[in-house]
Amino acid sequence: MMIADRMLPNGLRVLALRHGITPLAEVRLHLPAPCPTRRDLAESTVLAASLAQVQDAYDGVELSATADIHRVTVSASSSVADLESLLAALAQVVEGAPTELAAARGQLIAQFRMVRAHPDIAVRIELAQHMFGDHPATFLLPAEAELAGVTRVRRAFDPRGAVLVLLTSQDPEQMADAAEKALGGWRPLTPSPPPPLPPLPAIEGGRLALLPRPGAPQSRIRLRAQALTPNDARYPALFLACNVLGGYVSSRLSRNLRENKGYVYGITSMFDLHPGSAFLAIEADTAAATTNPALAAVADELRGMRTHPPTAEEIQAARAFAMGSTTTRLAPRAAFATALADLAGKAVDPLFLLGFARELAAVTPEEVVAAAEEFLDPGRFSGVVAADPELAGFPAESVKAGNLTWRA
């Protein structure tokens, strides 16, 4: 794959890649926008929703943006013939804030009202609060009143730390030249860029909080443990160990808890990446009556990853699935562009993705077993269980205390 990787004098990194044969351009722009307060997140969210207005001035350009506590991500696409217009639209995005916010604000309030009604959203908010305390990582969604209070935008973007990902069927160097021409005049706002958010606190293992949900026929189990970031050389080995545990339909968790015992509707293990931090996640949905057996079985499977280490056959199957599913998932140009920008947003070099298949292929069974031994201990996991305490059969003392015994 042909790549142009260029750092502009203003601090913007341009990654232009030749991808596919259709004459279309997919562009993603990662804009650092740390939100240390809830007000900052509300403002970033309204700003991101308002940026779509820019596309109205440029024929053939589709543009949208999203925000979280770390960044604003702009997604844009056009034909290659309209790439100049697309880049001009991005130059307007980064150099001037929209003044008309009312429409975007109203849409966000209505949208988030529906999102908050989903039971899993409340669980994720409470999981973040349980894991991270008063860190801004608990600001998953702005409150309605916070959004309504955003009548003007004070936030602006700085090119330092920003990453532009541009995928077309054309010559990458020419595409990078076009990007530099359009965005090279974007100037830093202050002597130094805004500082990033503080790192996430380390997870203390064994803390399992009960979230009472009276009358709920279904329970939600959400667990997290400290893991390795992609920048660590051991990450590919732990990635494969995580896949053996619960990363696909033939994994241990899926075979035992879903197929053999019928405890869960669905269960998975995966990586939960954040800038500078990474966590192993185990998530399962189960009927209320099987909540306790499901928790015990998860602990048993974690313990089994150490007492009965992954076999060479399991590792090879997990490797084949990881490489095949990644190739399939990232085949569409839009998906590949989004994945690259997402890595930038999580403080990982986007080019990591291009060599990850080779790293997975090079991992030895011994390295996977060592990763499982070090990281897949049930005592390292904490999290929340959202359930009806009576239907789930939890002891009264656990319900009163608001916590559960995690079988380590």
Secondary structure, 3 states (H helix, E strand, C coil): CCEEEEECCCCCEEEEEECCCCCEEEEEEEEECCCCCHHHHHHHHHHHHHHHHHHHHCCCCEEEEEECCCEEEEEEEEEHHHHHHHHHHHHHHHHCCCCCCHHHHHHHHHHHHHHHCCHHHHHHHHHHHHHHCCCHHHCCCCCHHHHHCCCCCCCCCCCCCCEEEEEECCCHHHHHHHHHHHHCCCCCCCCCCCCCCCCCCCCCCCCEEEEECCCCCEEEEEEEEECCCCCCCCHHHHHHHHHHHHCCCCCHHHHHHHHHCCCEEEEEEEEEEECCEEEEEEEEEEEHHHHHHHHHHHHHHHHHHHHCCCCHHHHHHHHHHHHHHHHHHCCCHHHHHHHHHHHHHCCCCCCHHHHHHHHHHHCCHHHHHHHHHHHCCHHHCEEEEEECHHHHCCCHHHHHHCEECCCC
